[in-house]
Amino acid sequence: MSEFVVKILKIERLTHDVKRFEVEKPKGYTFMPGQATEVAINNLIWKNERRPFTFTGLHDAPNLEFVIKTYPGHKGVTDAIHQLKEGDELLIHDVWGAIHYKGKGVFIAGGAGITPFIAILRKLHQDKQIHGNTLIFSNKTERDIILRKELENMLGNDLINIVTREKVEGMRNSRIDKVFLLETIKDFDGHFYVCGPDKFTNDIADILVQLGAAVESVIIEK
């Protein structure tokens, strides 16, 4: 497996527990929107602790971008990454990932599961091909919504924000279950892109197939 040392160029806080990291791009390093790599911190304590993170920037940008949520109660890699500063180094590896855009459809994301979709949606928006795609984005609370303004600007009325633990004007207070999907989606013949916690992803993928979606049209990370 290839390994590259990259310097952190810029860090930006997006929400109370999510940061954006802009890092150097190795020469000749390429990826497709939706793909990921394994990332580690380049120091003696953490260098062997690799975790998968999706590229959220566009593939032709001069640098790489990752949007990373921390889970401080775990005292793990994401918490350590959030303690890093500009100039610190990460280790990145080969590119992988099964979530690729195959045509217009419905994106369904739970929390940080939005990350594989960010580069895909940015590319579609850049190419003026985003119309006809819908994003259903579920979060616990309003303050958990990652890149809210950018998603609103890109998708307009094709963005459906859901919060499960509070009531917010203009947002659905619900869980994504069979009833919700039947009420929200008119046509199950298109493509469906699903990402989030494992149970969230598997449950929704199963429901979509039950409602008539073709198995090959439900795209998840495997």
N, C-alpha and C positions, 0 to 999 in steps of 0.2 A: 504494500500500500504506500502510495506517495505521501510525503509529509512536507508542508510548507510553513515557514515561520513568517507571520504577518504582523505588522505593527498596527495598533489601534490609533486611528487618526482623529476620530471625533466621537463623542458620547453625548446622547441627548435623551432626557427623560420624556417618555410619552404618556405614561400613567403612573399611578402610585407604586406599581410593581413591575413596570415594563420600561426597558431602555432600548434605544436604537444605537447600534455600534457600526460605525463606518471604518473599514479596515483596508489595508493594502490588498491589491489583487496581484497574485503572482503572474509573471509573464506567460502568456499562452493559456491561462486558466479560463475555461469556459463552462457554462451550464445552461440549462433550459429553465425558463420560468416554472416554478413549482418544485424544482429539485433542491437537494440538501447536501450537506457534508457533515462529517464528524469534527467537532471542535474541542480543543483542550486549551488550558492555560499553559504558557511556556515557562513553567518554573518547576522546581524539584518536587513540590508537594502535589501538584495537580496534572502534570504533563501526561500521565497515563490514564487519566480520567476523561475519556472522550464521551461527548454527548452529541446527538444529532440536532442540527439547526438548519432551517431553510434559508436560502438566499432570498431576501426581500427586495433588493434593488434590481434594476433592469440588467440584463445580461451583457449589454454593451456599455455600461457605465464604467468609468475609469477605476472605481474602487468597488469593493464588496460591501454589502450591508446585511446585518442581521438584526432582527427585532426579537429581544429575549426577555421572557418573563421570569422573575425570580420567585422562589418558594423558600423564604428565609427560615421557616420552621424546620426545613429539611437539613439546613447547614451543609448544603452540597455544592455542586459545581455552579449552578446558576447564581447562588448567593455569592460565591467567590468571584464570578465574572462581574457581578454588579459592583464589587468593591474595586475593580480595576480602574485605572486612569488612562487618559490619552498618553500614548508613548509606550504603554505596556504591550506585551506580545501574546498572540494566540498561535496555536498550531491548527492548521486545517488540512484536510485529507482529500481523498478522491470524491468525485461527485456521484451521487446516487439519487434515486427517487422515482416513484411510479405515478405521481400526480402530474399529468400533462393535459393541456387544453385540447379537447377533441371536437369542440363545437359548442354552439350556444346551449345554455342550460341553466340549472339552478345550483348555486354554490351554497353549501350549508356548513357553517363553522361554529364550533363551540370554544369560546375563550381564545387561548393562544393558538388554537387550531386554524385561526385565520391566516397564519404566517405563510403556508404554501400558496395561498390564493393572492397574496399581496402583489407579487411580481407578475402573476398571470393577469390580474385586473389592471395593473399599471400598463402592461404591454398592450392589452386590448384598448385601453383608453388612449394611449399614445397613437395607436393605429386607427383610431376612430371606429373600432369594431365592438365596443362594449355594449351597445344597445342590443337588447334582446336577452341579456343575461341578468339573472336576479341573484342577490346575496341575502340569505337569511343568516343573521349573526346573533347568536345567543350568548349572553353574559349574565353574571350574577346580579350586578348593579350597573348603573349608568357610568360610574367612574371607572369601571373595568374596560370600557370600550376602547379598543386600540385603533388609532388613526381615524377617529370618528369623522372629523371634518373632511379629510381626504376621501374617505369612502363615500360620504354624502355628495361631495363635488363630482366624483366619478360616476356614481350610480343614480343619484337623484331618487326618484320614486321607486326605483328597482332595488333599493336597500330596505330590508325589513329588520329593524333592531328589536331584539327580544331581551327583556330582563326578567329573571326568575325570582328575585328576592325583594323586589320593591315595585311600586307602581309609579310610572313616569309618563307624563303626558306625551302622546305621539308615539309611544312604544308599546308593544304587546307585552303583557305580563302573563307569560305562559311557558310551558315546556314544549319541546318539539316532539309530539307524539303522533299517532295515526290520525286523530281527529284534527289536529293542527294542520298536518300536511294535506289532508283532504280539503280543508277549508281554504288553504292558501295556494295550492298548486292546481292549475286547471288541466294541465296536460302531462302525463307521465311517460310520454314517448321520447322526450329529449334526454340530454345528458345530465347527470347529477354528480357533483363533486362534494365529497363529505370528508371533513377532518375535525378532530377534536380528541378528547380522551377516548381510550379504546372502547369502553362500553357505549359511549355516546355514538361513536362512529359505527360500531357493529349493529346497534339497535336501529339506528336510522336507515342504514343500508338494508337491513332485513325488512323494515316497514316499507321502504320504497319498492322493493321487489314484490312484496305482498300486494301493493297497490297498482302493480302493472308495469313498473319499470323493468327493462331488460337487465339481466345480471351484468352484461358487458357494458352497459351504459352507466353503471354506478361505479365511479372512480374513487378509490380510497388508497391510502398508503398501505402496502402489504409487506 
